């Protein structure tokens, strides 16, 4: 859903005289598109919700554009092209800006800010991948990372069935997806594996560190993140192994060290702090310029 937003933006620009209607399979997916100015209407793609549109889709599929990119072995055959660009091709539009989009209300942003206000230097953590367990880093590595950075508070997002990391603020299963995004938007940084949350960093302007193994950063990565990838001869394997376990015990993930992740994370935090300082100085300069000098 998130990866499709640049293509929807380009589609609306190319067809400004037409309505863009997005059909989602469930309410969770629908929530990602709420308040998106490039979408005129969001529908649930079920017979009882929209019987006429549902019938039109199956009788005349040419009326609809779909983005089932998972059927094309993207990591195998499109290694030098990002998934965002590939989705753009499926919707017959050119992607000039690969930045993802999600639109939170002011109330939602404030909720996330207030939630994080009680924690010192919050960093978001997401350690699981629904697409493939071969993309997951050893849980003991995450725990060592948290232990090695005592001046930061790690907030773990995800579902209840995902492994809990010791020493974190556990928010697994305690928020909606939009609430989780509001927490992330107000955080200092992100660390995790390839997942919906790693993609959301692009939409929320959050600098993060993302660990790649079974898939590649060229396809699934974003420029706002430091993407760690060992590029082993057996990778990427996600479209070959699918849900099967790695026969080599995931060397692509195990060879990423805690020190590498920590170093990359500190680099992102330093860049974020530098940007904040630059914004503050720019704001102060603008304020000084707006004040007329007094004549003595």
C-alpha positions in Angstrom: 0.0 0.0 0.0 2.8 2.5 0.9 4.9 1.6 -2.1 2.0 2.4 -4.4 1.7 6.0 -3.2 4.2 7.6 -5.6 2.5 6.0 -8.5 -0.9 7.2 -7.3 0.6 10.7 -7.0 1.9 10.5 -10.6 -1.4 9.1 -11.8 -3.4 11.9 -10.3 -1.0 14.5 -11.9 -1.3 12.9 -15.4 -5.1 12.5 -15.1 -6.1 15.5 -13.1 -9.5 15.6 -14.9 -10.4 12.1 -13.7 -11.2 10.5 -10.4 -8.7 8.2 -8.8 -10.6 5.5 -6.8 -8.5 3.0 -4.8 -9.9 -0.4 -3.9 -8.4 -2.0 -0.7 -8.9 -5.6 0.5 -9.4 -4.6 4.1 -9.8 -1.7 6.6 -6.1 -1.9 7.6 -5.0 -1.2 4.1 -7.6 1.5 3.7 -6.2 3.3 6.7 -2.9 3.9 5.0 -4.6 6.0 2.3 -6.7 8.2 4.6 -6.5 11.9 3.8 -4.3 11.4 0.8 -5.1 14.3 -1.5 -4.3 12.3 -4.7 -7.1 9.9 -4.0 -10.7 10.9 -4.6 -12.4 7.9 -3.1 -11.3 4.8 -1.1 -13.4 1.6 -1.4 -13.3 -1.8 0.2 -13.0 -4.4 -2.6 -15.7 -6.8 -1.4 -18.9 -7.9 -3.2 -21.2 -6.8 -0.4 -19.5 -3.5 0.0 -19.4 -2.6 -3.8 -21.4 -5.2 -5.8 -21.5 -3.2 -9.0 -17.7 -2.4 -9.0 -16.9 -5.9 -7.9 -18.8 -7.3 -11.0 -17.3 -4.8 -13.3 -13.8 -5.8 -12.2 -14.4 -9.4 -13.1 -16.4 -8.8 -16.3 -14.2 -6.0 -17.6 -10.8 -6.1 -15.9 -9.4 -3.5 -18.4 -11.2 -0.8 -16.5 -9.0 -1.3 -13.5 -5.3 -1.0 -12.8 -3.7 -3.5 -10.4 -0.4 -3.6 -8.6 0.2 -7.3 -7.8 4.0 -6.9 -8.3 4.6 -9.9 -6.1 3.7 -12.2 -9.0 6.7 -11.0 -11.0 9.7 -12.1 -8.9 10.7 -8.5 -8.5 13.9 -9.2 -6.6 15.1 -11.7 -9.2 14.3 -9.9 -12.5 14.2 -6.2 -11.5 17.4 -5.9 -9.4 18.4 -2.5 -10.7 14.9 -0.9 -10.5 13.1 0.0 -7.3 9.7 -1.5 -6.5 8.3 2.0 -6.6 9.4 2.4 -10.3 8.1 -1.0 -11.1 4.7 -0.2 -9.7 4.7 3.0 -11.7 5.2 0.9 -14.9 2.2 -1.2 -13.9 0.1 1.9 -13.6 1.6 3.3 -16.9 3.1 6.4 -15.2 6.6 7.7 -14.8 7.9 8.1 -11.3 9.8 11.4 -10.9 9.8 11.3 -7.1 10.2 8.0 -5.3 9.3 9.4 -1.9 6.4 7.5 -0.3 3.4 9.3 1.3 1.2 9.0 4.3 -1.0 11.7 5.7 -1.5 12.0 9.5 -3.8 14.5 11.0 -2.5 17.1 13.5 -4.3 15.2 16.3 -2.6 12.0 15.3 0.8 13.6 15.2 0.2 15.2 18.6 -0.8 11.8 20.0 2.5 10.3 19.0 4.4 13.3 20.4 2.7 13.1 23.7 3.3 9.4 23.9 7.1 9.8 23.3 7.4 12.8 25.5 8.1 10.6 28.6 11.0 8.8 27.0 14.6 10.0 26.5 16.0 9.9 22.9 13.4 7.5 21.5 14.4 5.2 18.6 11.8 2.9 16.9 12.6 -0.8 16.5 11.0 -3.3 14.3 12.6 -6.8 14.1 10.2 -9.1 12.1 9.3 -9.6 8.5 6.0 -11.1 7.4 7.3 -11.6 3.9 10.2 -13.9 4.9 11.8 -15.1 8.2 15.0 -15.2 6.2 15.1 -11.4 6.5 15.3 -11.4 10.3 18.4 -10.6 12.3 19.2 -12.8 15.4 17.2 -11.5 18.4 20.2 -11.6 20.6 21.9 -9.0 18.3 19.0 -6.6 18.8 19.2 -7.1 22.5 23.0 -6.3 22.5 22.3 -3.2 20.4 19.8 -2.0 22.9 22.3 -2.7 25.8 25.1 -1.0 24.0 23.1 2.3 23.6 21.9 3.0 27.1 21.4 6.7 26.4 18.5 5.9 24.0 15.1 4.5 24.5 14.1 1.8 22.0 10.4 1.5 21.3 9.4 -1.8 19.7 6.5 -1.8 17.2 4.9 -4.8 15.5 2.4 -7.6 16.2 2.1 -9.5 19.4 3.3 -12.7 17.8 6.7 -11.1 17.0 9.7 -11.7 19.2 10.1 -9.3 22.0 13.5 -7.6 22.5 14.7 -7.3 26.1 15.1 -3.7 27.4 12.6 -2.0 25.0 9.4 -0.2 25.5 7.0 -2.9 24.2 4.3 -1.5 22.0 3.7 -4.7 20.0 0.0 -5.1 19.3 -0.9 -2.0 21.4 -1.5 0.5 18.6 -3.2 0.8 15.2 -0.9 1.1 12.2 -1.6 4.9 12.0 -0.9 5.3 15.8 2.4 3.4 15.2 3.2 5.8 12.4 2.6 8.8 14.6 5.0 7.4 17.2 7.6 6.8 14.5 7.2 10.3 13.1 8.0 11.8 16.4 11.1 9.5 17.1 14.7 10.3 16.5 15.4 7.4 14.2 14.5 3.8 13.2 16.3 0.5 13.2 14.8 -2.7 11.7 14.5 -5.2 8.9 12.7 -4.7 5.6 9.0 -4.3 6.4 6.1 -1.9 6.2 7.8 0.2 8.9 11.0 0.5 7.0 9.0 1.8 4.0 7.1 4.2 6.3 10.4 6.0 7.2 10.4 7.4 3.6 6.9 8.8 4.0 7.6 10.2 7.5 11.0 11.7 6.8 12.7 9.6 9.5 16.3 8.6 9.0 16.8 4.9 9.8 19.0 1.9 9.5 17.6 -1.1 7.6 19.1 -4.6 7.4 18.9 -6.4 4.1 19.6 -10.0 3.3 17.1 -12.0 1.4 16.1 -8.9 -0.6 18.0 -6.0 -2.0 18.1 -2.3 -1.2 18.1 -1.4 -4.9 14.6 -2.8 -5.1 13.2 -2.3 -1.6 15.4 0.4 0.0 14.9 4.2 0.4 17.5 7.0 0.2 16.7 8.3 3.7 18.0 5.1 5.3 21.4 3.6 5.6 20.8 0.2 4.0 23.1 -2.6 5.3 23.6 -5.4 2.7 26.3 -8.0 2.3 25.4 -9.0 -1.3 26.4 -12.6 -0.9 26.4 -14.9 -4.0 23.2 -16.7 -2.8 21.3 -13.4 -2.4 18.7 -12.2 -3.1 16.7 -15.4 -2.4 13.3 -14.1 -1.3 11.5 -14.8 -4.5 13.1 -18.3 -4.7 12.7 -19.6 -1.2 9.5 -17.6 -0.4 8.4 -19.0 3.0 11.0 -21.8 3.1 13.9 -21.6 5.5 17.4 -20.7 4.3 19.5 -23.8 4.0 22.6 -21.9 5.0 21.2 -20.4 8.2 21.0 -16.9 6.9 24.6 -15.8 6.5 23.5 -12.6 4.8 21.9 -11.5 8.1 24.3 -13.1 10.6 27.3 -11.4 9.1 25.8 -8.0 9.8 27.4 -7.1 13.1 26.0 -5.2 16.0 28.8 -2.7 15.7 27.9 -2.0 12.1 24.2 -1.3 13.0 25.2 0.8 16.0 27.7 2.9 14.0 25.1 3.4 11.2 22.5 4.4 13.7 24.7 6.9 15.5 25.6 8.4 12.1 21.9 8.9 11.3 21.2 10.4 14.8 24.1 12.8 14.2 22.7 13.8 10.8 19.3 14.3 12.3 20.7 16.5 15.1 22.7 18.6 12.5 19.5 19.1 10.5 17.6 20.2 13.6 20.3 22.7 14.5 20.3 24.1 10.9 16.5 24.5 11.0 16.8 26.3 14.4 19.5 28.7 13.1 17.5 29.3 9.9 14.4 30.1 12.0 16.3 32.4 14.3 17.8 34.2 11.3 14.4 34.6 9.7 13.1 36.1 13.0 16.0 38.6 13.2 15.4 39.7 9.6 11.8 40.3 10.3 12.5 42.8 13.1 13.0 46.4 12.0 16.1 48.2 13.5 15.3 50.8 16.1 16.4 54.4 15.4 18.2 56.1 18.3 
